[in-house]
């Protein structure tokens, strides 16, 4: 493998793992908050805190607020629209099912990224990796067991969110020349505006001290997540990076058990193992092709 490309892949993987850590922290905060606060309120406050943090640190880390300038509004509008589907779909599902179930379904996104990178980026996806994608979706069916009652609106919402997220990952490659500040800030404006439209006296509960701490934690974790994912996916092929997000499943399973006493059933474990195995096979094939 070319040394420079190997270094770029290594850096991108490091960024992705940072994003995964931030994302898991965000999910833990969200799971706890959504027991007491509405989805609209959570998304609005979390997004507002994230935007505020980015604007505050922009002069130090991102070259100042001038880096928000862009001429590619249509792409940013598309990403913001996709973020609406990703945020609302995932966090709604997360509020209705165990954490590890939601994360496992959400991790169909890396397989979607692999498929979409072939269609929209022209990445070469051979028959072996296409086979891995198909096997991964079989794992999803094992987990959901259509007809068993597990195939709920919440699970569908997370699958839709996974598709929206995967498409966002693809669009990041089209915006390589855009500043990270513009990529991070504009994408959350859509969900924040939609949430503000639906907030009313019935859906708003003023957070207590614990609530504000968790809201702040969610906002800060979202900043870490976006920084990690944007830097990662802009650096190399999504097909290489996406499966590394599976690291969050281990942390999610442990946290779900320790905090909420959630124990995944055998179908979730079996389906999750199939999904993870198919994703890791994609990595194996990709690394073998680059050597």
C-alpha positions as CSV (number, residue, x, y, z in Angstrom):
1,X,0.0,0.0,0.0
2,X,1.2,3.5,-0.8
3,X,2.7,5.0,2.4
4,X,1.0,8.3,2.1
5,X,-2.3,6.7,1.5
6,X,-1.8,4.4,4.4
7,X,-1.1,7.4,6.6
8,X,-4.2,9.1,5.4
9,X,-6.3,6.1,6.1
10,X,-4.8,5.8,9.6
11,X,-5.6,9.4,10.4
12,X,-9.1,9.0,9.0
13,X,-9.7,6.0,11.2
14,X,-8.6,7.9,14.2
15,X,-11.0,10.7,13.4
16,X,-13.8,8.2,13.0
17,X,-13.1,6.6,16.3
18,X,-13.2,10.0,18.0
19,X,-16.6,10.6,16.3
20,X,-17.8,7.3,17.5
21,X,-16.9,8.1,21.1
22,X,-18.7,11.4,20.9
23,X,-21.7,9.8,19.2
24,X,-22.0,7.2,22.0
25,X,-21.9,9.9,24.6
26,X,-24.6,11.8,22.7
27,X,-26.8,8.6,22.6
28,X,-26.4,8.0,26.3
29,X,-27.4,11.6,27.1
30,X,-30.3,11.4,24.7
31,X,-31.6,8.1,26.0
32,X,-31.8,9.5,29.5
33,X,-33.2,12.9,28.5
34,X,-35.9,11.5,26.2
35,X,-37.5,9.8,29.3
36,X,-38.5,13.2,30.6
37,X,-38.3,15.7,27.7
38,X,-39.9,15.9,24.3
39,X,-38.1,15.0,21.1
40,X,-38.5,18.5,19.8
41,X,-37.1,20.1,22.9
42,X,-34.1,17.8,23.0
43,X,-33.2,18.3,19.3
44,X,-33.6,22.1,19.6
45,X,-31.5,22.5,22.7
46,X,-28.9,20.0,21.6
47,X,-28.6,21.6,18.2
48,X,-28.5,25.1,19.6
49,X,-25.7,24.2,22.0
50,X,-23.7,22.6,19.2
51,X,-24.0,25.6,16.9
52,X,-23.1,27.9,19.8
53,X,-20.0,25.9,20.7
54,X,-18.8,25.8,17.1
55,X,-19.3,29.6,16.8
56,X,-17.4,30.2,20.0
57,X,-14.4,28.0,19.1
58,X,-14.3,29.0,15.4
59,X,-11.7,31.8,15.8
60,X,-9.4,29.4,17.7
61,X,-9.7,26.2,15.7
62,X,-11.4,26.9,12.4
63,X,-10.0,30.1,11.0
64,X,-12.8,32.4,12.2
65,X,-16.4,33.0,11.3
66,X,-15.4,33.9,7.7
67,X,-15.1,30.1,7.2
68,X,-18.9,30.0,7.2
69,X,-18.9,31.6,3.8
70,X,-20.0,29.2,1.1
71,X,-21.3,29.2,-2.5
72,X,-22.7,25.7,-2.3
73,X,-26.0,26.3,-0.6
74,X,-27.8,23.6,-2.4
75,X,-25.5,20.9,-1.0
76,X,-25.7,22.3,2.5
77,X,-29.5,22.5,2.2
78,X,-29.5,18.8,1.1
79,X,-27.3,17.8,4.0
80,X,-29.5,19.7,6.5
81,X,-32.6,18.0,5.1
82,X,-31.0,14.6,5.5
83,X,-30.0,15.6,9.1
84,X,-33.7,16.2,9.9
85,X,-34.5,12.6,8.9
86,X,-31.4,11.2,10.6
87,X,-31.9,13.0,13.9
88,X,-35.7,12.6,14.2
89,X,-35.7,9.0,13.1
90,X,-32.9,7.8,15.3
91,X,-33.8,9.7,18.5
92,X,-37.4,8.7,18.1
93,X,-36.5,5.1,17.8
94,X,-33.9,5.4,20.7
95,X,-36.7,6.7,23.0
96,X,-38.9,3.6,22.2
97,X,-36.4,0.7,22.3
98,X,-33.3,-0.5,24.2
99,X,-30.1,1.3,23.4
100,X,-28.3,-1.7,21.9
101,X,-31.3,-2.5,19.7
102,X,-31.3,1.1,18.3
103,X,-27.6,1.1,17.8
104,X,-27.6,-2.3,16.0
105,X,-30.3,-1.1,13.6
106,X,-28.5,2.2,13.2
107,X,-25.3,0.3,12.2
108,X,-27.0,-0.8,8.9
109,X,-25.7,2.7,7.9
110,X,-22.2,1.5,7.2
111,X,-23.5,-1.1,4.8
112,X,-25.7,1.5,3.1
113,X,-22.6,3.7,2.8
114,X,-20.7,0.9,1.1
115,X,-23.6,0.5,-1.5
116,X,-24.1,4.2,-2.0
117,X,-20.3,4.9,-2.4
118,X,-20.5,2.6,-5.5
119,X,-23.5,4.4,-6.9
120,X,-22.6,8.0,-6.2
121,X,-18.8,8.1,-5.8
122,X,-17.9,5.5,-8.4
123,X,-15.9,3.5,-5.8
124,X,-15.3,-0.1,-7.0
125,X,-17.4,-2.5,-5.0
126,X,-16.8,-6.1,-6.1
127,X,-19.2,-9.0,-5.8
128,X,-17.7,-10.1,-2.5
129,X,-18.5,-6.8,-0.8
130,X,-21.9,-6.6,-2.5
131,X,-22.4,-10.0,-0.9
132,X,-21.4,-8.7,2.5
133,X,-24.0,-5.9,2.1
134,X,-26.7,-8.5,1.3
135,X,-25.7,-10.6,4.3
136,X,-25.8,-7.5,6.5
137,X,-29.3,-6.8,5.6
138,X,-30.2,-10.5,6.2
139,X,-28.8,-9.9,9.7
140,X,-31.2,-6.9,10.0
141,X,-34.1,-9.2,9.1
142,X,-33.0,-11.8,11.7
143,X,-33.0,-9.0,14.3
144,X,-36.4,-7.6,13.3
145,X,-38.1,-10.9,12.6
146,X,-40.9,-9.5,10.3
147,X,-44.2,-10.7,11.6
148,X,-43.0,-11.2,15.2
149,X,-44.0,-7.7,16.4
150,X,-40.4,-6.5,16.4
151,X,-40.8,-4.7,13.1
152,X,-42.3,-1.5,14.6
153,X,-42.6,2.1,13.6
154,X,-39.7,2.9,15.8
155,X,-37.4,0.3,14.1
156,X,-38.5,1.7,10.7
157,X,-37.7,5.2,11.9
158,X,-34.1,4.1,12.7
159,X,-33.7,2.4,9.4
160,X,-34.8,5.6,7.6
161,X,-32.4,7.5,9.8
162,X,-29.6,5.2,8.9
163,X,-30.2,5.8,5.2
164,X,-30.2,9.6,5.7
165,X,-27.0,9.3,7.7
166,X,-25.4,7.2,5.0
167,X,-26.3,9.7,2.4
168,X,-24.8,12.5,4.5
169,X,-21.6,10.5,4.7
170,X,-21.5,10.3,0.9
171,X,-22.2,14.1,0.4
172,X,-19.2,14.9,2.6
173,X,-16.9,13.6,-0.2
174,X,-18.6,16.1,-2.6
175,X,-17.7,19.0,-0.3
176,X,-14.0,18.4,0.2
177,X,-13.2,22.0,-0.4
178,X,-15.7,23.3,2.1
179,X,-14.6,24.4,5.5
180,X,-15.3,22.0,8.4
181,X,-17.1,24.9,10.2
182,X,-19.6,25.3,7.4
183,X,-20.0,21.5,7.1
184,X,-20.8,21.2,10.8
185,X,-22.9,24.3,11.4
186,X,-25.2,24.3,8.4
187,X,-26.1,20.7,8.8
188,X,-27.9,21.2,12.1
189,X,-29.8,24.3,11.2
190,X,-32.5,22.3,9.5
191,X,-33.3,20.1,12.5
192,X,-33.1,23.0,14.9
193,X,-35.5,25.1,12.9
194,X,-38.0,22.2,12.5
195,X,-37.8,21.5,16.2
196,X,-38.4,25.2,17.1
197,X,-41.5,25.2,14.9
198,X,-43.1,22.3,16.8
199,X,-42.1,23.4,20.3
200,X,-45.1,24.7,22.4
201,X,-46.3,24.9,26.0
202,X,-47.2,21.2,25.9
203,X,-43.9,20.0,24.5
204,X,-41.6,22.3,26.5
205,X,-40.4,21.5,30.0
206,X,-37.8,23.8,31.5
207,X,-34.8,21.5,32.3
208,X,-33.7,21.1,35.9
209,X,-30.0,21.1,36.8
210,X,-29.6,17.4,35.8
211,X,-31.4,18.1,32.6
212,X,-29.2,21.1,31.7
213,X,-26.0,19.1,32.4
214,X,-27.2,16.3,30.2
215,X,-28.3,18.8,27.5
216,X,-24.9,20.4,27.6
217,X,-23.2,17.0,27.5
218,X,-25.3,16.1,24.4
219,X,-24.4,19.4,22.7
220,X,-20.7,19.0,23.4
221,X,-20.7,15.4,22.3
222,X,-22.4,16.3,19.1
223,X,-19.5,18.8,18.4
224,X,-17.0,16.0,19.0
225,X,-19.0,13.7,16.7
226,X,-19.2,16.1,13.8
227,X,-15.5,17.0,14.0
228,X,-14.6,13.3,14.0
229,X,-16.9,12.1,11.3
230,X,-16.4,15.1,8.9
231,X,-12.6,14.8,9.1
232,X,-12.8,11.1,8.8
233,X,-15.1,10.8,5.8
234,X,-13.4,13.6,3.9
235,X,-10.1,11.8,4.2
236,X,-10.7,8.5,2.5
237,X,-13.3,6.1,1.1
238,X,-16.4,5.6,3.2
239,X,-16.3,1.9,2.4
240,X,-13.1,1.7,4.5
241,X,-14.1,3.8,7.4
242,X,-17.8,3.0,8.0
243,X,-17.3,-0.4,9.7
244,X,-15.1,1.1,12.4
245,X,-18.3,2.7,13.8
246,X,-19.2,-0.8,15.1
247,X,-17.0,0.0,18.1
248,X,-19.9,1.9,19.5
249,X,-22.0,-1.3,19.8
250,X,-19.8,-2.7,22.5
251,X,-19.9,0.4,24.6
252,X,-23.7,0.7,23.9
253,X,-24.3,-2.8,25.1
254,X,-22.3,-2.3,28.3
255,X,-23.9,1.1,29.0
256,X,-27.4,-0.1,28.3
257,X,-27.0,-3.0,30.8
258,X,-25.3,-0.9,33.6
259,X,-27.5,2.1,33.4
260,X,-31.0,0.8,32.3
261,X,-30.6,-2.9,32.9
262,X,-31.2,-3.7,29.2
263,X,-30.3,-7.2,28.1
264,X,-30.5,-7.9,24.3
265,X,-32.3,-11.0,23.3
266,X,-30.8,-13.8,21.3
267,X,-32.3,-12.5,18.0
268,X,-30.7,-9.1,18.5
269,X,-27.4,-10.7,19.3
270,X,-27.6,-13.0,16.3
271,X,-28.6,-10.3,13.9
272,X,-26.0,-7.9,15.3
273,X,-23.2,-10.4,14.9
274,X,-24.2,-11.0,11.3
275,X,-24.3,-7.2,10.6
276,X,-20.9,-6.7,12.3
277,X,-19.3,-9.7,10.5
278,X,-20.5,-8.4,7.1
279,X,-19.1,-5.0,7.8
280,X,-15.8,-6.4,8.9
281,X,-15.6,-8.5,5.8
282,X,-16.0,-5.2,3.8
283,X,-12.9,-3.9,5.6
284,X,-11.0,-7.1,4.9
285,X,-11.8,-6.9,1.2
286,X,-11.0,-3.2,1.0
287,X,-7.6,-3.5,2.8
288,X,-6.7,-6.5,0.6
289,X,-7.5,-4.5,-2.5
290,X,-5.3,-1.7,-1.4
291,X,-2.3,-3.8,-0.6
